[in-house]
Amino acid sequence: MANQPKLTRDQQREAARAKARELREKHQAAETRKKVTIQVSIVVAVLAIVGVIVYALTTSPQTQNGSVPKVAGIFNEGGIKVGTNLEAFTASSTPTATPTPGATPAAVPNIKVYLDYQCPFCAGFEAANNAQITDWVKQGTATVEIHPISFLDGNSLNQYSSRAANAAYCVAEKSPNTFYEYNAFLFANQPAEGSAGPDNNALYEDAANLHAENLPAIKTCIDSNAYGKWIGDNTTSLIGSDKTIPETEYQLKGTPFVLVNNQQYTYATPAEQNDPARFAQFVQTVSSAQ
């Protein structure tokens, strides 16, 4: 190889300066690309967050300052009210019960039940009293308000309590007159504590098998857990030493929590709780006293 001519000192200094200049320019270009990448990533992330918020606001029932979601007028302090012919109260339907002969309108018993779909005691009350409550409501001599809450997710392997409550609210919103039957079905098929309850698709299929209306909307509502956050907030708003049931002075210390015209049905044992004759007598006593 031919010998390269030796650079003078000035040429060496100029070459070093050129090399340094080249390195600075490469570094600056790399830093510029890095900043642009970070900025683009931030913009994409912000847009994604905004998209999620917009989607949630436009597709999910919302709460404002802890208020009950207002959907088709079916929720009464978080409960779904059912009247004559087992039809739900909605913005366009008020299947009001008829007082028994000689009774005042205020005496019509309105039965409120606060329940958790994973609660075995709730299932016991339902099994013992469903037939007579259904008969009263269907005939128009009483109304019933079902208030699903959720605090027993830890008693299943797949958060069945809150998911079943969400599914119940979805059915109530999208197919109101199917709700009462769906509620009974959930209890009749309650999973054992400590097991995995039906998944979301099974909860949807149950609604479909009961011939619910608006099935695509129900599926979307169930799959997106549309009422999940509100159910959690509503449950928290009801349980605690400083909390009371709306319109009453009672504290919700467990489920089932049953009120008749805002008077608590009390019992000392599960046998008393599940005695349909005892409950019927309580309903009659409350109604007669008003």
C-alpha positions in Angstrom: 0.0 0.0 0.0 1.4 3.4 -0.9 2.3 5.6 2.1 -0.3 8.4 2.9 1.1 11.9 3.0 1.6 13.0 6.6 -0.8 15.7 7.7 0.5 19.0 9.0 -0.4 20.1 12.5 -2.9 22.5 11.2 -4.5 19.8 9.0 -4.6 17.5 12.0 -6.4 20.1 14.1 -8.9 20.8 11.3 -9.6 17.1 10.8 -10.2 16.7 14.6 -12.6 19.7 14.5 -14.4 18.2 11.6 -14.8 14.9 13.3 -16.0 16.5 16.5 -18.5 18.6 14.4 -19.7 15.4 12.7 -20.2 13.6 16.1 -22.1 16.7 17.5 -24.4 16.7 14.5 -25.1 13.0 14.8 -25.8 13.4 18.5 -28.1 16.3 17.9 -30.0 14.4 15.2 -30.4 11.4 17.5 -31.7 13.6 20.3 -34.2 15.3 18.0 -35.5 11.9 16.9 -35.8 10.8 20.5 -37.7 13.9 21.4 -40.1 13.5 18.5 -40.7 9.9 19.4 -41.5 10.8 23.0 -43.8 13.6 22.0 -45.6 11.4 19.5 -45.9 8.7 22.2 -47.4 11.2 24.7 -49.9 12.4 22.1 -51.0 8.9 21.2 -51.3 8.0 24.9 -53.4 11.1 25.6 -55.6 10.4 22.7 -56.1 6.9 23.8 -57.0 8.0 27.3 -59.4 10.6 25.9 -60.9 7.9 23.7 -61.5 5.6 26.7 -63.1 8.4 28.6 -65.4 9.4 25.7 -66.3 5.7 25.2 -67.1 5.3 28.9 -69.2 8.5 28.9 -71.2 7.5 25.8 -71.7 3.8 26.5 -71.9 3.3 30.2 -74.5 4.3 32.8 -72.9 7.2 34.7 -73.1 8.5 38.2 -72.8 12.2 39.1 -72.0 13.0 42.7 -73.0 9.4 43.7 -76.5 9.7 42.2 -78.4 6.8 40.8 -78.1 6.3 37.1 -81.2 7.5 35.3 -82.1 4.9 32.7 -85.6 4.7 31.4 -86.9 5.6 34.9 -86.5 2.0 36.1 -84.2 2.6 39.0 -85.7 3.7 42.3 -82.8 4.5 44.7 -80.8 1.8 43.0 -83.7 -0.7 42.9 -85.8 -2.2 40.1 -89.5 -1.9 41.0 -92.0 -4.5 39.7 -95.7 -4.3 39.8 -98.9 -5.8 38.4 -98.4 -8.7 35.9 -94.7 -8.7 37.0 -94.1 -5.7 34.8 -91.3 -3.3 35.7 -91.9 0.4 36.5 -90.4 2.4 33.6 -90.7 6.0 32.3 -93.7 4.9 30.2 -95.2 2.2 32.5 -96.5 2.3 36.0 -98.1 -1.0 36.9 -99.4 0.2 40.2 -100.7 -2.3 42.7 -104.4 -2.2 43.9 -105.1 -1.9 47.6 -107.0 -4.7 49.1 -110.8 -3.9 49.7 -111.2 -1.4 52.5 -107.4 -0.5 52.6 -106.0 2.9 51.8 -103.6 3.3 48.8 -100.7 3.9 51.2 -101.4 0.4 52.7 -100.3 -1.3 49.5 -97.2 -3.2 50.6 -94.0 -2.3 48.8 -91.4 -5.0 49.5 -87.8 -3.9 49.2 -85.1 -6.6 49.1 -81.4 -5.7 49.3 -79.5 -8.7 48.1 -76.3 -10.1 46.8 -76.5 -12.8 44.1 -73.7 -14.8 45.9 -75.4 -14.7 49.3 -76.8 -18.1 50.3 -79.2 -16.5 52.9 -80.6 -14.4 50.1 -81.1 -17.6 48.0 -82.9 -19.2 51.0 -85.3 -16.2 51.4 -85.9 -16.2 47.7 -86.7 -20.0 47.6 -89.0 -19.8 50.5 -90.9 -16.6 49.6 -90.7 -16.2 45.9 -93.9 -18.0 45.1 -96.1 -15.9 47.4 -94.4 -12.6 46.6 -94.8 -13.4 42.9 -98.5 -14.1 43.4 -99.1 -10.9 45.3 -97.2 -8.8 42.7 -98.7 -10.5 39.7 -102.2 -10.0 41.1 -101.6 -6.4 41.8 -101.9 -6.5 45.6 -98.2 -5.6 46.2 -95.1 -4.3 44.6 -91.5 -5.5 45.0 -88.2 -3.6 44.7 -85.1 -5.5 44.1 -81.8 -3.8 45.1 -78.8 -5.8 43.9 -75.6 -4.9 45.6 -72.2 -6.6 45.7 -69.8 -7.3 48.6 -69.2 -11.1 48.2 -66.8 -11.2 45.2 -64.3 -12.8 47.5 -66.7 -15.8 47.9 -66.2 -16.9 44.3 -63.3 -17.5 42.0 -64.4 -15.1 39.3 -66.1 -12.1 41.0 -69.5 -13.6 40.4 -71.3 -11.3 42.9 -70.5 -8.0 41.0 -70.8 -9.6 37.6 -74.2 -11.1 38.3 -75.4 -7.7 39.7 -74.1 -6.0 36.6 -76.0 -8.5 34.4 -79.2 -8.0 36.4 -79.0 -4.2 35.9 -78.2 -4.7 32.2 -81.4 -6.9 31.8 -83.4 -4.4 33.8 -82.2 -1.5 31.5 -82.6 -3.3 28.2 -85.5 -5.7 28.8 -87.3 -4.4 32.0 -90.1 -7.0 32.0 -87.6 -9.8 31.9 -85.8 -8.6 35.1 -88.0 -10.3 37.7 -87.7 -13.7 36.1 -84.0 -13.2 35.6 -83.5 -12.3 39.2 -85.3 -15.5 40.3 -83.2 -17.5 37.8 -79.9 -16.2 39.2 -80.9 -17.4 42.7 -82.2 -20.7 41.5 -78.8 -21.3 39.9 -76.6 -19.7 42.5 -73.0 -21.2 42.4 -71.6 -22.7 45.5 -69.4 -20.4 47.6 -65.8 -20.8 46.8 -66.5 -22.0 43.2 -66.4 -20.2 39.9 -69.8 -18.7 38.9 -71.1 -18.6 35.4 -68.9 -16.4 33.1 -70.3 -13.4 31.3 -71.3 -15.3 28.2 -73.3 -17.7 30.4 -75.0 -14.8 32.1 -76.0 -13.5 28.7 -77.2 -16.9 27.5 -79.4 -17.1 30.6 -81.1 -13.8 29.5 -81.4 -15.1 26.0 -83.0 -18.3 27.2 -85.6 -16.2 29.1 -86.5 -14.5 25.8 -85.2 -11.1 26.9 -85.4 -8.3 24.4 -82.5 -6.2 23.0 -80.1 -9.1 23.3 -77.2 -7.5 21.5 -77.4 -4.5 23.8 -77.6 -6.8 26.8 -74.5 -8.7 25.7 -72.6 -5.4 25.2 -73.7 -4.2 28.6 -72.6 -7.4 30.3 -69.3 -7.8 28.5 -68.3 -4.2 29.2 -69.3 -4.4 32.8 -71.3 -1.2 32.2 -72.7 -1.0 35.8 -69.6 -2.3 37.5 -68.3 0.9 39.0 -71.7 2.2 40.0 -72.5 -1.1 41.7 -69.3 -0.8 43.8 -70.1 2.9 44.6 -73.7 2.1 45.5 -72.7 -0.8 47.7 -70.1 1.4 49.5 -72.8 4.1 50.0 -75.0 1.6 51.8 -72.7 -0.3 54.0 -71.0 1.3 57.1 -71.7 2.4 60.6 -72.5 5.9 59.4 -74.7 4.8 56.5 -78.5 4.2 56.4 -80.9 2.8 53.9 -82.5 5.7 51.9 -85.7 7.1 53.5 -85.1 5.0 56.7 -83.0 5.0 59.8 -81.9 1.4 59.2 -78.3 0.3 58.7 -77.7 -2.4 56.1 -75.6 -5.0 58.1 -76.2 -8.0 55.9 -78.3 -9.5 53.2 -81.1 -10.2 52.6 -82.2 -6.9 54.1 -86.0 -6.8 53.7 -88.3 -3.8 54.2 -92.1 -3.6 53.8 -93.3 0.0 53.4 -89.9 0.9 54.9 -90.3 -1.2 58.0 -87.7 -3.9 58.5 -88.6 -7.6 58.5 -86.6 -9.0 61.4 -85.8 -12.6 62.4 -83.7 -14.5 64.9 -82.8 -17.6 62.8 -82.7 -18.6 59.2 -85.8 -20.7 59.8 -87.7 -17.6 60.8 -86.3 -15.7 57.9 -87.4 -18.4 55.5 -90.9 -19.0 56.9 -93.3 -17.8 54.3 -96.2 -17.8 56.7 -94.3 -15.6 59.2 -93.3 -13.2 56.4 -96.9 -13.1 55.1 -98.1 -12.2 58.5 -95.5 -9.4 58.8 -96.7 -8.0 55.4 -100.3 -8.1 56.5 -99.5 -6.5 59.9 -97.6 -3.6 58.2 -100.3 -3.0 55.6 -103.1 -3.1 58.2 -101.4 -0.6 60.4 -101.2 2.1 57.7 
